[in-house]
Amino acid sequence: MEPHLRKKGANFYTIGLSYKKADAEIRGHFSINEEAKTAILKQAKEEGIEGLLVMSTCNRTELYGFAQHPFQLIKLLCEHTHGTVEEFEKVAYVHKNSKAVAHLFRVGTGLDSQILGDFEIIGQIKAGFRASKKIQMINPFLERLTNAVIQASKRIKNETEISSGATSVSFAAVQYILARVPYVSDKNILLFGTGKIGRNTCENLVKHTKNDHIVLINRTRDKAEKVAGKFNLVVKDFNNLKEEVNHSDVLIVATGAQKPTITRNSINTDKPLLILDLSIPKNVDTNVTELPNVTLVHMDDLSKITDDTLQRRRVHIPQAEAIIDEVRSEFDSWMETRKFAPTIKALKNKLTSLKDAEINLQRKKITDFNEEQATIISDRIIQKITNHFASHLKDENTASDESIELIQKVFQIQNK
């Protein structure tokens, strides 16, 4: 990271935890809902952090931002979640400057996903970007970086086959059901929770199980009805949850609750029941496994399923990495340009000051002095001079640091 991109000695950091070292329970402690995300951004702004991107998914929680020390970001995370610093330190990672940039590229392009090639993460990055920009917590560096990651993600999705086949935990959940539940089209399937994962799971269920009597339940009924209307499914009230659980052969839980919504007390049936918990934090209490007829599978278990599709995806990793390198190179070139932009701006301001002083002098000395024409000509000359200097500094054969120092010395300017 070039010094010109830092504010008061700050560096660009990524702090976070993911499925690689943190299990679902620990990830649940650090999950960030929308209210907490807004609170983190507002506090960061009050504390003088100039740019921050917050991301929390079922597989990871990460903060990307500028800080004097990474603990500033760790403190923000722990203050607005149920996690502690001690817990964080056991499973966390901290990346600085160029390594933080490289990490965001891998995350945003699906190379670091729990299921290789899962591109749902880029939607989370876009949402995080919009939330930060809304309260002016996106600086030029973060805006350019986010756009570069989005560009790389789009190219990898379009130019490689790394996303062929299953692309998400929701798809893997349906594949799991298909592999283990016979005559699935005749079974009673209940989907509890119609957020993003719930909607994606619902779509995959309809597409692959050929089951036309799937039941949807959501705390807010109208949200469930919107999803059900799209697929012509059945919606039941939240008050009917226990009744529907006991009527089901397969229960999929994908809610955003902070505590388990399904427990042993929710189940009063002896028939086999497969429960898939796609929630972070976990929304199904592990005490359901005390019942001999219940099988509980969490999303972390689903992600471990390796099949031919994932093997085929791995072949395309080098091609994806080559695209990242290409986009990253363009981003690095932009950063290099940003290094001398303040000098060019200061030079232009200096020349403009000289122009204003000279025009003011000539106005007093020359009768009928045409100030308008003099201003137009002077401004054009200033623009041509600054363009020449900018082209010189962009030349790869130029020792830009030495040239910048010389320009500053000759014109007696100092970057602000």
HELIX and SHEET records of a PDB file:
HELIX    1   1 PRO A    3  LEU A    5  5                                   3    
HELIX    2   2 ALA A   24  HIS A   29  1                                   6    
HELIX    3   3 GLU A   34  GLU A   46  1                                  13    
HELIX    4   4 PHE A   71  GLU A   79  1                                   9    
HELIX    5   5 VAL A   85  VAL A   91  1                                   7    
HELIX    6   6 SER A   98  GLY A  108  1                                  11    
HELIX    7   7 GLU A  120  LYS A  134  1                                  15    
HELIX    8   8 PRO A  140  GLU A  159  1                                  20    
HELIX    9   9 VAL A  169  ARG A  180  1                                  12    
HELIX   10  10 VAL A  184  ASP A  186  5                                   3    
HELIX   11  11 LYS A  196  THR A  209  1                                  14    
HELIX   12  12 ARG A  221  PHE A  231  1                                  11    
HELIX   13  13 PHE A  238  ASN A  240  5                                   3    
HELIX   14  14 LEU A  241  HIS A  247  1                                   7    
HELIX   15  15 ARG A  264  SER A  266  5                                   3    
HELIX   16  16 THR A  286  GLU A  290  5                                   5    
HELIX   17  17 MET A  299  SER A  303  1                                   5    
HELIX   18  18 ASP A  308  ARG A  314  1                                   7    
HELIX   19  19 ILE A  317  LYS A  365  1                                  49    
HELIX   20  20 GLU A  371  LYS A  394  1                                  24    
HELIX   21  21 SER A  400  VAL A  410  1                                  11    
SHEET    1   A 4 LEU A  52  SER A  56  0                                        
SHEET    2   A 4 ARG A  60  ALA A  67 -1                                        
SHEET    3   A 4 ASN A  11  SER A  18 -1                                        
SHEET    4   A 4 TYR A  93  LYS A  96 -1                                        
SHEET    1   B 6 VAL A 234  VAL A 235  0                                        
SHEET    2   B 6 VAL A 215  ILE A 217  1                                        
SHEET    3   B 6 ILE A 189  PHE A 192  1                                        
SHEET    4   B 6 VAL A 250  VAL A 253  1                                        
SHEET    5   B 6 LEU A 273  ASP A 277  1                                        
SHEET    6   B 6 VAL A 294  HIS A 298  1                                        
END                                                                             
